[in-house]
Amino acid sequence: MNSSQIEASTTRKAKLAIDGGTPAFAQPLHVGRPNVGDPTRFATYMHQVFENRWLTNNGPLVQELEARIAADLDVKHCVAMCNGTIALEIAIRALGLSGEVIVPSWTFIATAHALAWQGISPVFADVDPDTHNLTAATVEPLITPRTSGIIGVHLWGRPAPIEELQSVADRHGLALMFDAAHAFRTSYRGRRIGSFGQCEVLSFHATKVFNTMEGGAVVTNDDQLAAKMRLMRNFGFAGFDNVVHPGTNGKMIEASAAMGLTNLESLDEFVAANKRCYEQYALRFDGIPGLDLVLYDPAEENNYHYIVASVSDASATSRDRLVEVLSAENVLARKYFWPGCHRMLPYRDEMDVILPNTDTIAARNLVLPSGPTLSPDDIDTICDILELGARKSL
């Protein structure tokens, strides 16, 4: 399709909005718009909460959610938390990490903050340009006598090279944990993410494929680690008036668990809708100059939650300008996780880090709306705008 055909196929409203006219979409299309299950089921669970008068402190719905998630991921322990960041912090502290911990810079800032908040220095490693994940080759040169661990991130739900990183950790006597915030219901070599490393941290934030409104969890097969984290999330209490460990308030409330149980029942539908969107985007992106889609391995399970594009110099319109054009049309695309943690204010003045792959990805990355509320026509309109911009400077 040539540029004039693309322009003709793009809605008149979309074209006018580029010059300040009416947007293509009356309501904004968001990245990470919350998935919401059956409200009747949620009301049923909440009725139990009111009947029990048990609102927090390891209530029955939290325990049920933990058991169902552990079974779903084929892991021994799920320790539910109030959010994913607290889950990261508790996991880091429970593992006894200190000094320096190697993390990718190409991740959500919480991965780094969870370390720095506890006086641990995040050491930022570069990532593979194709997978956007850490590799053994980017991690190993950064290990020093102060290094205590590695946090791998399964970015976009695509697994990090687990065996490579485990081998590095074992050779150097380091702890290995994973930030699996994106990776609920994804797999590595046919095995669901959740039981790798010493533990894996999940986010159930509203923007994730599976949410509890706000929440998170640590999953692990380590009995002692799970027991320690259960103490730590509840001020270190082991029964009434018996504090046996330093702790904080990291507990998930029953209302969040009610949302989690509701959404767990609809998760297959959410994933199917995401996959439909992904496949349509992939079909439309084929042949668009300068735009490439991050692809998911068809041999592995994935939640298809993130529609991630890379905008190269072959596009007639720059990535940043495409974001502006899409925003004018009420398509609120994002530049996750620009400019990389190592270039964000809390860290950029403290270290001199050169991460060429991360910088390149950050300059090109574009995340697009997806999910059950997006129609095929919506995706076609978004892709029409993108293709127009790829072929003609806007």
C-alpha positions as CSV (number, residue, x, y, z in Angstrom):
1,M,0.0,0.0,0.0
2,N,1.5,3.4,-1.0
3,S,1.3,6.5,1.1
4,S,-1.6,8.0,-0.8
5,Q,-3.6,4.8,-0.3
6,I,-2.7,4.8,3.4
7,E,-3.8,8.4,3.7
8,A,-7.0,7.6,2.0
9,S,-7.7,4.7,4.3
10,T,-7.0,6.7,7.4
11,T,-10.1,8.2,8.9
12,R,-10.8,11.9,8.1
13,K,-10.9,12.6,11.8
14,A,-7.5,11.1,12.3
15,K,-5.9,13.2,9.6
16,L,-7.6,16.4,10.9
17,A,-6.4,15.8,14.4
18,I,-2.7,15.9,13.3
19,D,-3.4,19.6,12.4
20,G,-5.4,20.3,15.5
21,G,-8.8,18.9,14.4
22,T,-11.1,16.3,15.9
23,P,-9.3,13.2,17.3
24,A,-9.8,9.8,15.7
25,F,-11.1,8.5,19.1
26,A,-13.5,10.3,21.3
27,Q,-12.2,8.6,24.4
28,P,-8.5,8.0,25.1
29,L,-7.0,4.6,24.4
30,H,-4.6,3.8,27.2
31,V,-1.7,1.4,27.5
32,G,-2.5,-0.9,30.3
33,R,-6.2,-0.1,30.7
34,P,-7.3,-2.3,33.6
35,N,-8.7,-5.8,32.9
36,V,-11.9,-6.3,34.9
37,G,-13.7,-9.6,35.4
38,D,-17.3,-10.3,36.2
39,P,-18.7,-7.7,38.6
40,T,-21.2,-10.1,39.9
41,R,-18.5,-12.5,41.0
42,F,-16.6,-9.6,42.6
43,A,-19.8,-8.7,44.5
44,T,-20.1,-12.3,45.7
45,Y,-16.5,-12.3,47.0
46,M,-17.0,-8.9,48.6
47,H,-20.2,-10.1,50.3
48,Q,-18.0,-12.8,51.9
49,V,-15.7,-10.0,53.2
50,F,-18.5,-8.2,54.8
51,E,-20.0,-11.3,56.3
52,N,-16.6,-12.4,57.7
53,R,-15.8,-8.8,58.9
54,W,-12.2,-9.8,58.1
55,L,-10.7,-7.0,56.0
56,T,-6.9,-7.6,56.3
57,N,-4.3,-9.6,58.3
58,N,-4.0,-12.7,56.1
59,G,-7.8,-13.2,55.6
60,P,-9.4,-16.2,54.0
61,L,-9.6,-14.7,50.5
62,V,-5.9,-13.8,50.6
63,Q,-5.1,-17.4,51.6
64,E,-7.4,-18.7,48.8
65,L,-5.8,-16.5,46.2
66,E,-2.3,-17.5,47.3
67,A,-3.2,-21.2,47.0
68,R,-4.7,-20.8,43.6
69,I,-1.8,-18.8,42.2
70,A,0.7,-21.3,43.7
71,A,-1.2,-24.1,42.0
72,D,-1.5,-22.2,38.7
73,L,2.3,-21.6,38.6
74,D,3.2,-25.1,40.0
75,V,5.2,-23.5,42.8
76,K,5.1,-24.3,46.5
77,H,4.6,-20.9,48.0
78,C,2.9,-17.7,47.0
79,V,3.3,-14.8,49.5
80,A,0.8,-12.1,48.6
81,M,1.7,-8.5,49.3
82,C,0.1,-5.1,49.1
83,N,2.0,-4.2,45.9
84,G,4.8,-5.4,43.7
85,T,7.4,-2.9,45.0
86,I,7.0,-3.9,48.6
87,A,7.2,-7.5,47.3
88,L,10.5,-6.7,45.7
89,E,11.8,-5.0,48.9
90,I,10.8,-7.8,51.1
91,A,12.3,-10.4,48.8
92,I,15.6,-8.5,48.6
93,R,15.8,-8.2,52.4
94,A,14.8,-11.8,53.0
95,L,17.6,-12.9,50.7
96,G,20.0,-10.8,52.7
97,L,21.2,-8.8,49.7
98,S,23.7,-6.0,50.4
99,G,26.4,-3.9,48.9
100,E,25.8,-4.1,45.1
101,V,23.2,-5.9,43.1
102,I,23.3,-6.2,39.3
103,V,20.1,-5.2,37.5
104,P,19.1,-4.2,34.0
105,S,18.7,-0.4,33.4
106,W,16.0,-1.3,30.9
107,T,13.2,-2.0,33.4
108,F,10.6,-0.1,35.4
109,I,12.3,2.1,38.0
110,A,10.8,0.1,40.9
111,T,13.4,-2.6,40.2
112,A,16.2,-0.2,41.0
113,H,14.4,1.8,43.7
114,A,13.7,-1.4,45.7
115,L,17.4,-1.7,46.1
116,A,18.4,1.9,46.6
117,W,15.6,2.4,49.2
118,Q,17.4,-0.2,51.4
119,G,20.9,1.3,50.9
120,I,21.9,-1.2,48.3
121,S,23.6,0.1,45.1
122,P,21.9,-1.0,41.9
123,V,24.6,-1.7,39.3
124,F,23.1,-1.2,35.9
125,A,23.9,-3.8,33.2
126,D,23.2,-3.5,29.4
127,V,20.7,-5.8,27.7
128,D,20.5,-7.9,24.6
129,P,19.2,-5.7,21.7
130,D,16.8,-8.4,20.5
131,T,15.4,-9.8,23.7
132,H,15.7,-6.6,25.9
133,N,16.9,-8.8,28.7
134,L,20.1,-9.2,30.7
135,T,22.6,-11.8,29.4
136,A,25.5,-13.6,31.1
137,A,27.9,-11.5,29.0
138,T,26.4,-8.2,30.2
139,V,26.3,-9.3,33.8
140,E,29.6,-11.1,34.5
141,P,32.0,-8.2,33.9
142,L,30.2,-6.1,36.5
143,I,30.7,-8.5,39.4
144,T,32.9,-7.2,42.2
145,P,33.7,-8.3,45.8
146,R,30.7,-6.1,46.8
147,T,28.2,-7.9,44.6
148,S,25.7,-10.0,46.5
149,G,23.1,-10.8,43.9
150,I,21.5,-10.5,40.4
151,I,18.0,-9.5,39.7
152,G,16.9,-10.6,36.2
153,V,13.8,-9.1,34.6
154,H,11.4,-11.0,32.3
155,L,10.7,-7.9,30.2
156,W,7.5,-7.8,28.3
157,G,6.8,-11.3,29.7
158,R,9.6,-12.7,27.6
159,P,11.8,-14.8,29.9
160,A,15.3,-13.7,30.7
161,P,18.0,-16.3,30.0
162,I,17.4,-18.1,33.2
163,E,20.0,-20.9,32.9
164,E,22.7,-18.5,31.8
165,L,22.1,-16.2,34.8
166,Q,21.9,-19.1,37.2
167,S,25.2,-20.4,36.0
168,V,26.8,-17.0,36.6
169,A,25.2,-16.7,40.0
170,D,26.4,-20.2,41.0
171,R,30.0,-19.6,39.8
172,H,30.3,-16.4,41.9
173,G,28.2,-17.5,44.9
174,L,25.5,-14.9,44.3
175,A,21.8,-14.8,45.0
176,L,19.6,-14.8,41.9
177,M,16.0,-13.6,41.9
178,F,13.7,-12.4,39.1
179,D,11.4,-9.4,38.7
180,A,8.5,-11.2,37.0
181,A,6.1,-8.2,37.0
182,H,5.3,-8.7,33.3
183,A,5.4,-12.4,33.3
184,F,2.3,-13.8,34.9
185,R,1.1,-16.8,32.8
186,T,4.2,-16.9,30.6
187,S,6.6,-19.9,30.3
188,Y,10.2,-20.8,29.9
189,R,10.9,-24.1,28.1
190,G,7.3,-25.2,28.8
191,R,7.4,-24.3,32.5
192,R,5.5,-21.4,33.9
193,I,7.5,-18.5,35.2
194,G,7.4,-18.4,39.0
195,S,9.7,-21.2,40.3
196,F,13.1,-20.0,38.9
197,G,16.0,-18.5,40.9
198,Q,15.5,-18.3,44.6
199,C,12.3,-16.5,44.2
200,E,10.3,-14.5,41.6
201,V,8.3,-11.3,42.2
202,L,4.9,-10.7,40.6
203,S,3.0,-7.4,40.2
204,F,-0.7,-7.4,40.3
205,H,-1.0,-3.6,39.7
206,A,-4.1,-2.4,37.8
207,T,-2.1,-2.1,34.5
208,K,-1.0,-5.8,34.5
209,V,-2.7,-8.6,32.6
210,F,-3.8,-9.9,36.0
211,N,-4.6,-7.4,38.7
212,T,-5.9,-7.2,42.2
213,M,-6.5,-3.5,41.8
214,E,-3.2,-3.0,43.6
215,G,-1.0,-5.9,44.8
216,G,1.9,-8.2,44.2
217,A,3.4,-11.5,45.5
218,V,6.6,-13.4,45.8
219,V,6.6,-17.0,44.6
220,T,9.2,-19.5,45.6
221,N,9.9,-23.2,46.3
222,D,12.1,-22.3,49.3
223,D,10.2,-23.1,52.5
224,Q,12.5,-21.1,54.8
225,L,12.5,-18.0,52.5
226,A,8.7,-18.1,52.3
227,A,8.3,-18.4,56.1
228,K,10.7,-15.4,56.5
229,M,8.7,-13.3,54.1
230,R,5.4,-14.1,55.7
231,L,6.9,-12.8,59.0
232,M,8.4,-9.7,57.3
233,R,5.2,-8.6,55.6
234,N,3.4,-8.5,59.0
235,F,5.8,-6.6,61.3
236,G,7.6,-9.9,62.2
237,F,4.7,-11.2,64.2
238,A,4.6,-15.0,64.8
239,G,1.2,-15.1,66.6
240,F,-0.2,-12.6,69.1
241,D,2.3,-10.4,70.9
242,N,5.3,-12.4,69.6
243,V,7.6,-10.4,67.3
244,V,10.4,-12.7,66.2
245,H,11.8,-10.8,63.1
246,P,12.1,-7.2,61.9
247,G,9.3,-6.5,59.5
248,T,6.9,-4.0,57.9
249,N,3.3,-3.8,56.8
250,G,3.2,-5.5,53.4
251,K,-0.1,-7.3,53.7
252,M,-2.6,-7.6,50.9
253,I,-6.2,-6.7,52.0
254,E,-9.2,-8.9,51.4
255,A,-10.8,-6.5,48.9
256,S,-7.7,-6.8,46.7
257,A,-7.9,-10.6,47.0
258,A,-11.5,-10.5,46.0
259,M,-10.6,-8.6,42.8
260,G,-7.8,-11.1,42.2
261,L,-10.0,-14.1,42.6
262,T,-12.5,-12.5,40.2
263,N,-9.9,-11.7,37.6
264,L,-8.3,-15.1,37.9
265,E,-11.5,-16.6,36.7
266,S,-11.4,-14.3,33.6
267,L,-7.7,-14.5,32.9
268,D,-8.0,-16.9,29.9
269,E,-10.4,-14.4,28.3
270,F,-7.9,-11.5,28.9
271,V,-5.0,-13.4,27.4
272,A,-7.1,-14.5,24.4
273,A,-8.1,-10.8,23.8
274,N,-4.4,-9.7,24.1
275,K,-3.4,-12.4,21.6
276,R,-6.0,-11.3,19.1
277,C,-4.7,-7.7,19.4
278,Y,-1.1,-8.9,19.1
279,E,-1.8,-11.0,16.0
280,Q,-3.6,-8.1,14.3
281,Y,-0.8,-5.6,15.0
282,A,1.7,-8.2,13.7
283,L,-0.2,-8.6,10.5
284,R,-0.5,-4.8,10.0
285,F,3.1,-4.1,10.9
286,D,4.3,-6.5,8.2
287,G,5.9,-4.3,5.5
288,I,5.6,-0.9,7.3
289,P,9.0,0.8,6.9
290,G,10.9,1.6,10.0
291,L,8.5,-0.1,12.4
292,D,9.2,-3.5,13.9
293,L,7.1,-5.4,16.5
294,V,8.6,-7.2,19.4
295,L,7.6,-10.8,18.8
296,Y,6.6,-13.5,21.2
297,D,7.8,-17.1,20.9
298,P,4.9,-19.2,19.6
299,A,6.4,-22.2,21.3
300,E,6.0,-20.7,24.7
301,E,3.0,-19.5,26.7
302,N,2.6,-15.8,26.9
303,N,0.1,-13.3,28.1
304,Y,0.6,-11.0,25.1
305,H,0.0,-8.0,27.3
306,Y,2.5,-5.6,25.8
307,I,2.4,-4.4,22.2
308,V,6.0,-3.2,21.8
309,A,7.2,-1.5,18.6
310,S,10.7,-0.3,17.6
311,V,10.9,2.8,15.4
312,S,14.0,3.0,13.4
313,D,15.5,5.8,11.2
314,A,13.7,4.1,8.2
315,S,10.5,5.7,9.5
316,A,9.8,9.1,7.9
317,T,8.5,10.3,11.3
318,S,10.5,10.0,14.5
319,R,9.4,7.9,17.5
320,D,8.9,11.0,19.6
321,R,6.8,12.7,16.9
322,L,4.7,9.5,16.5
323,V,3.9,9.7,20.2
324,E,2.7,13.2,19.8
325,V,0.7,12.4,16.7
326,L,-0.9,9.4,18.3
327,S,-1.7,11.5,21.5
328,A,-3.5,14.1,19.3
329,E,-5.7,11.2,18.1
330,N,-6.4,10.1,21.7
331,V,-4.0,7.1,21.4
332,L,-1.9,7.4,24.5
333,A,1.2,5.4,23.4
334,R,4.1,5.2,25.9
335,K,7.9,5.2,25.7
336,Y,8.4,2.6,28.3
337,F,11.0,2.8,30.0
338,W,12.6,5.8,28.5
339,P,15.4,7.0,29.1
340,G,16.5,3.9,31.1
341,C,17.1,3.8,34.9
342,H,20.7,4.8,34.5
343,R,19.7,8.1,33.0
344,M,17.0,9.0,35.6
345,L,17.7,11.7,38.1
346,P,18.3,9.7,41.2
347,Y,21.0,7.6,39.5
348,R,22.5,9.5,36.5
349,D,24.6,11.9,38.6
350,E,26.0,9.1,40.8
351,M,27.5,6.9,38.2
352,D,29.1,7.0,34.8
353,V,27.5,4.2,32.9
354,I,27.7,3.5,29.1
355,L,24.9,1.2,28.0
356,P,24.7,1.4,24.2
357,N,22.0,-1.2,23.7
358,T,19.8,0.2,26.4
359,D,20.2,3.7,25.0
360,T,19.3,2.6,21.5
361,I,16.2,0.7,22.6
362,A,15.1,3.6,24.8
363,A,15.3,6.0,21.8
364,R,13.2,3.7,19.6
365,N,10.7,2.0,21.9
366,L,7.0,2.5,21.5
367,V,4.3,0.7,23.5
368,L,0.8,0.7,22.1
369,P,-2.7,0.1,23.5
370,S,-4.1,-3.5,23.7
371,G,-6.6,-5.5,25.7
372,P,-10.2,-6.6,25.7
373,T,-11.7,-3.1,25.2
374,L,-9.8,-2.6,21.9
375,S,-11.7,-3.5,18.8
376,P,-10.2,-4.7,15.5
377,D,-11.3,-1.3,13.9
378,D,-9.5,0.5,16.7
379,I,-6.3,-1.4,15.9
380,D,-6.7,-0.7,12.2
381,T,-7.0,3.0,12.8
382,I,-4.0,3.1,15.1
383,C,-2.0,1.2,12.5
384,D,-3.2,3.5,9.7
385,I,-1.8,6.4,11.6
386,L,1.5,4.7,12.2
387,E,1.8,3.6,8.6
388,L,1.0,7.1,7.4
389,G,3.8,8.5,9.7
390,A,6.2,5.8,8.7
391,R,5.8,6.7,5.0
392,K,5.3,10.4,5.3
393,S,6.9,12.9,7.7
394,L,4.1,14.3,10.0
